[in-house]
Amino acid sequence: MTWYVRRASLRDRDALVKLCTVSVGPDDYVVHFLDDMILKEVVNVALGGDGRAIGMMAYRRCVDGAAWLGQARTHPDFRRQGVARALVDSFVGLARASGVPALRLWSESTNQEAIASFTGCGFKEIARFARVVGPSARGKAKAAPRTFDEDLWRQIAGSTIVARGRGYVSHDWTFVPATRPVAFVLVSQGLFRAWDGNLFTIARPSGDLEQAFAFTMWSGRPSELLSEACRQAAMVGRAHVETFLPHDRDLLAEARRAGFEPGSWGREAIFCELPVTAATFTRRVRPTYGELAGQRGQGHGHGDALGWARWNG
Ligand SMILES: CC(C)(COP(=O)(O)OP(=O)(O)OC[C@H]1O[C@@H](n2cnc3c(N)ncnc32)[C@H](O)[C@@H]1OP(=O)(O)O)[C@@H](O)C(=O)NCCC(=O)NCCS
C-alpha cells in the first residue's frame, strides 16, 4: 500500500469530513472545527494511491514551544498499516526543522488502538488527567488578577496539585509544564487569578457563551478553587465549568463534593510526550548544475539574477 503525506488546505475539507465520518462517526466533533484547524493549525493528510484521504492529524504550538498533536483519524480499511506513524513522522520532521523540542498528545485510557499506535511511535506516558464538568454558581467572586513575582513562582514550585500532574497543567486544550517561563507567559496574557493562597488560570476569553468556562488549578485548596471557578463562570455568563484535574482519587473526590462530574470524554486522559532532537542543518555552499547553467544563460536557467554570485559572494 502506497500513500503520501502533505499539508491539507480548505480544498480537502469535504474529503476530511468523509474521513472523520467513516473513522469515528457522523457526530465526530472534529468536523465542526475543520475549517479553523486547517486555517490556524497545520493539518496533514495522508493520501492513498487513488488520491483518497485515508488519514489525517493536526499539529499546533503549545505555549512553551513544544507542539501538540491531535485529531488523528485513519480510515478503518487502512488501519495498522502505518498511516498514523507516517503522519507522526511528518510532524517530527516539521518539529525538528523548526526547533520544537517535543511533540505531545493525549488519548483516552480506553482507546487501545490509539495507545498502541502512539506508544508504537515512541510516545511515553507522562501523567493522567481527568476532565470534570460542573454547573456555574452565583455568589461574590473572590479572586483577582495576579501578576508575576517570585512568590508566585515559589507557590507553583511547591504546589501539591502541580506535583500530582507530574509537573504539568492543562492549558488551552494542551498540557504544558508548570515552569517559570510558562507561568510568566500566562501572567502576561492576564490569565492568572489568586486570593488567599489559592491560584488558578482561566482560559483565554472567547465570545461563545455556549462554551463551558475552562480553568486550571495551580495551587491552594482544591475545594475553594473549584467553588470559586463556578462563581467566576456565572460572572461571565457561562452555565458550565470544566477543568482537567490530575487523575488522583482525593482530587476527584473533592471535585465530586463541589458538584463536578466526570465529563463525557476525557475521563482518564493519558498524556504522552515524544522528545524531538533538533536538526543541525548545514548551509549548502556549492551551486547545483541547474544554477550554473542559469548563470551562463544555457539549458534550463531559472532566471535567477544572483546566480553564481549567490554561492561565491
Ligand atoms: C488511532 C488511529 C489513528 C491509529 O491509526 P493507524 O494508522 O492504524 O496506526 P498505525 O498503523 O500508524 O500504528 C502504528 C503502530 O501502532 C501499533 N498499533 C496500531 N493499532 C494497533 C492495534 N489495534 N493493536 C496493536 N497495535 C496497534 C502498531 O505497533 C503499529 O505498527 P505495526 O502495525 O507495524 O505493529 C486509528 O486507530 C483511528 O483512526 N482510530 C479512531 C480515531 C481515534 O481514536 N483517534 C485517536 C484519538 S487520540
The ligand as a Gaussian input file, in Angstrom:
#p B3LYP/6-31G(d) Opt

LIG

0 1
 C       -5.631000       5.619000      16.481000
 C       -5.505000       5.536000      14.972000
 C       -5.377000       6.967000      14.425000
 C       -4.245000       4.714000      14.637000
 O       -4.035000       4.780000      13.244000
 P       -3.257000       3.661000      12.404000
 O       -2.980000       4.277000      11.081000
 O       -3.992000       2.392000      12.415000
 O       -1.923000       3.465000      13.254000
 P       -0.541000       2.922000      12.684000
 O       -0.766000       1.796000      11.733000
 O        0.310000       4.022000      12.161000
 O        0.091000       2.397000      14.012000
 C        1.465000       2.271000      14.191000
 C        1.772000       1.176000      15.186000
 O        0.902000       1.229000      16.295000
 C        0.587000      -0.105000      16.752000
 N       -0.870000      -0.352000      16.609000
 C       -1.782000       0.412000      15.942000
 N       -3.003000      -0.089000      16.088000
 C       -2.865000      -1.192000      16.867000
 C       -3.790000      -2.147000      17.389000
 N       -5.097000      -2.065000      17.122000
 N       -3.308000      -3.116000      18.179000
 C       -1.986000      -3.233000      18.443000
 N       -1.079000      -2.354000      17.965000
 C       -1.515000      -1.354000      17.189000
 C        1.411000      -0.996000      15.943000
 O        2.673000      -1.107000      16.598000
 C        1.552000      -0.228000      14.665000
 O        2.645000      -0.658000      13.973000
 P        2.670000      -2.167000      13.372000
 O        1.319000      -2.394000      12.738000
 O        3.795000      -2.069000      12.376000
 O        2.965000      -3.091000      14.513000
 C       -6.727000       4.829000      14.328000
 O       -6.949000       3.611000      15.005000
 C       -8.015000       5.661000      14.363000
 O       -8.274000       6.439000      13.436000
 N       -8.860000       5.473000      15.399000
 C      -10.123000       6.224000      15.517000
 C       -9.896000       7.668000      15.901000
 C       -9.079000       7.790000      17.166000
 O       -9.314000       7.113000      18.162000
 N       -8.082000       8.700000      17.130000
 C       -7.127000       8.884000      18.201000
 C       -7.547000       9.936000      19.148000
 S       -6.268000      10.163000      20.378000

